[in-house]
Amino acid sequence: MACDLWLVPLVDVLCHSPDNPFAEEIAIYDKALGDAGLPPVPVYAYMPGLTGDVAPVAGFDYDALHFLRRAYMLQLSGLAVTPVDELGGDYEQLLEMFEQSAQHSHLVWHYDHAGAYVPVDFDVPLSNDELLEGGGPLGSSHGLLRELESVAPSIGIDPANPPTAPLPPIGPTTLEEPAGPILHDDSPFARERHVWLGLHAAATRSLAQGSMIIFS
């Protein structure tokens, strides 16, 4: 099943518009951030080259996302990061055995089909009843980027000089659609690397442009 990542520019032309489709979500995020003693979702008066347009930044399938999460959990737990052909019980065991570590991870503790990462730096994902009823835990783009850089060497990527990210989807895909093909990659971690590159592109652009990352 396909999973898309979109960038939502946090600029006033969108966020201060009475027709802002993300107004309710941003209000919920602001409350969660405020309850944690953090600043609200930043909204910029002007960002060079940006409009209020929401655009796709990456696409991959759900299984591949969990492959990358599995690799991160293995590394975090001090276990060997080994490739697998399909997700098995070891991933579920990792999540159960290291539940607290999983819930402290911006990469792992996040809904697959909804939720957001905001360009505000905080250590662990935020959660409250309103978030869990909607998009799930709120992640930090800073935290996501740190975790991606941490797991990169385990799947054969130099985080200081990563390969070129795949092109984003042309338009939105539905859950029932298959994800687009991954780039040719002889690595046994080809699926993990494909997702890593998409998430890395999203996280770096989120911080560079002042954008929010959303799953769809």
VOGU-3710 file (C-alpha; in Angstrom, 3 decimals, decimal comma):
1> macdlwlvpl> 0,000/0,000/0,000  1,226/3,449/-0,887  2,239/6,088/1,631  2,825/9,703/0,608  4,707/12,454/2,407  3,655/16,051/1,778  5,212/19,353/2,768  2,921/22,066/4,133  4,655/25,478/3,989  4,152/27,250/7,301
11> vdvlchspdn> 3,691/30,650/5,702  1,071/33,249/6,514  -0,507/33,079/3,054  -1,698/29,579/3,982  -1,774/29,460/7,789  -3,525/32,817/8,291  -6,057/32,201/5,549  -9,654/31,655/6,728  -9,710/28,715/4,312  -6,617/27,048/5,799
21> pfaeeiaiyd> -7,431/23,313/5,643  -4,901/22,597/8,403  -6,186/25,127/10,937  -7,733/22,521/13,236  -4,658/20,291/13,178  -2,281/23,198/13,842  -4,415/24,301/16,799  -4,136/20,786/18,275  -0,371/20,768/17,670  -0,018/24,205/19,288
31> kalgdaglpp> -1,836/22,971/22,397  0,368/19,861/22,665  3,505/21,966/22,192  2,334/24,545/24,747  1,510/21,851/27,309  5,092/20,604/26,908  6,505/24,111/27,423  7,475/24,436/23,769  6,848/27,251/21,270  3,909/26,914/18,871
41> vpvyaympgl> 4,136/25,749/15,283  6,143/28,534/13,598  4,385/30,592/10,938  6,566/32,752/8,706  5,577/36,056/7,178  7,643/35,390/4,088  9,811/32,572/2,770  11,703/33,210/-0,490  10,449/31,020/-3,268  7,551/29,587/-1,272
51> tgdvapvagf> 3,846/29,998/-1,696  1,099/28,372/0,306  1,056/25,375/-2,024  1,122/21,925/-0,442  3,284/19,528/-2,446  4,367/15,873/-2,313  7,972/15,253/-1,321  8,256/11,442/-1,170  6,372/8,203/-1,642  6,948/4,605/-0,545
61> dydalhflrr> 5,005/1,625/0,742  4,063/0,906/4,330  6,031/-2,330/4,545  9,202/-0,540/3,483  8,625/2,090/6,169  8,445/-0,668/8,782  11,610/-2,246/7,381  13,432/1,019/8,121  11,845/1,263/11,568  12,979/-2,309/12,255
71> aymlqlsgla> 16,556/-1,421/11,279  16,491/1,592/13,592  15,144/-0,442/16,511  17,771/-3,143/15,994  20,549/-0,573/16,033  19,086/1,291/18,995  18,860/-1,957/20,941  22,489/-2,888/20,218  21,545/-5,791/17,954  22,917/-6,615/14,522
81> vtpvdelggd> 21,082/-4,855/11,693  20,373/-7,662/9,247  18,317/-7,594/6,040  15,126/-9,631/5,766  12,805/-10,494/2,895  9,623/-9,828/4,859  8,570/-8,494/8,213  8,408/-11,220/10,808  7,777/-11,622/14,473  11,165/-10,186/15,389
91> yeqllemfeq> 9,953/-6,666/14,640  6,906/-7,058/16,871  9,136/-8,519/19,589  11,451/-5,531/19,304  8,540/-3,145/19,759  7,328/-5,087/22,790  10,731/-5,598/24,427  11,878/-2,032/23,859  8,509/-0,302/24,053  9,803/2,777/25,864
101> saqhshlvwh> 12,595/3,261/23,331  10,074/2,886/20,508  7,782/5,490/22,065  10,722/7,887/22,373  11,535/7,584/18,667  10,273/10,147/16,156  10,835/7,634/13,347  9,137/4,660/15,000  6,342/6,102/17,143  4,235/7,670/14,434
111> ydhagayvpv> 1,079/6,653/12,627  1,662/5,332/9,115  -1,256/7,044/7,442  -1,634/10,355/9,291  0,073/12,707/11,699  2,789/15,263/11,248  6,322/16,375/11,935  6,796/20,056/12,741  10,013/22,125/12,559  10,246/22,493/16,343
121> dfdvplsnde> 13,022/20,709/18,235  11,948/18,427/21,091  13,395/15,185/22,413  10,506/12,707/22,267  7,245/12,618/20,282  4,345/14,431/21,926  1,105/12,658/22,692  -2,257/13,474/24,232  -5,830/12,296/23,740  -6,542/14,803/20,968
131> llegggplgs> -3,452/13,801/19,019  -4,117/10,077/19,385  -7,727/10,496/18,264  -6,553/12,249/15,116  -3,180/11,910/13,500  -1,284/10,202/16,291  1,864/11,325/18,123  3,390/14,606/16,949  6,979/14,332/15,762  9,836/16,796/15,436
141> shgllreles> 11,539/17,259/12,074  14,786/17,822/14,008  14,323/14,565/15,914  13,448/12,642/12,758  16,570/13,922/11,019  18,791/12,962/13,976  17,429/9,411/13,952  17,794/9,073/10,186  21,417/10,171/10,426  21,947/7,683/13,252
151> vapsigidpa> 20,632/4,644/11,363  22,092/5,594/7,969  25,464/3,780/8,293  23,683/0,557/9,288  21,952/0,443/5,892  24,946/1,594/3,869  24,274/5,326/3,595  26,744/8,097/4,395  24,510/10,691/6,088  26,992/13,438/5,211
161> npptaplppi> 26,790/12,573/1,516  23,580/10,632/0,814  22,487/9,501/-2,648  20,025/11,616/-4,586  16,485/11,251/-3,281  13,872/9,644/-5,558  11,441/11,929/-7,333  8,224/12,543/-5,389  4,905/11,158/-6,630  3,290/13,216/-9,383
171> gpttleepag> 0,067/13,375/-7,402  -1,635/11,805/-4,405  -1,937/8,029/-4,224  -4,577/6,083/-2,365  -4,085/3,392/0,251  -5,191/0,736/-2,212  -2,646/1,729/-4,840  0,765/0,087/-4,945  3,681/2,371/-4,216  5,883/3,425/-7,092
181> pilhddspfa> 8,948/1,332/-7,925  12,124/1,923/-5,947  15,327/3,024/-7,620  17,647/0,281/-8,811  19,738/-0,623/-5,792  21,795/-3,786/-5,341  21,949/-3,321/-1,578  20,175/-5,908/0,592  18,699/-2,852/2,330  17,239/-1,382/-0,876
191> rerhvwlglh> 13,759/-0,884/0,605  15,085/0,688/3,793  17,337/3,003/1,800  14,477/4,094/-0,477  12,360/5,130/2,519  15,365/6,728/4,221  16,025/8,934/1,215  12,396/10,066/1,058  12,186/10,828/4,771  15,575/12,563/4,703
201> aaatrslaqg> 14,465/14,793/1,837  11,294/15,652/3,741  13,105/16,384/7,015  15,832/18,540/5,487  13,338/20,545/3,429  11,045/20,897/6,435  13,857/22,549/8,380  15,265/24,556/5,478  11,911/25,906/4,300  9,923/26,012/7,534
211> smiifs> 7,429/23,381/6,423  5,356/20,763/8,222  5,554/17,128/7,033  2,294/15,230/6,820  1,539/11,604/5,962  -1,312/10,716/3,636
//
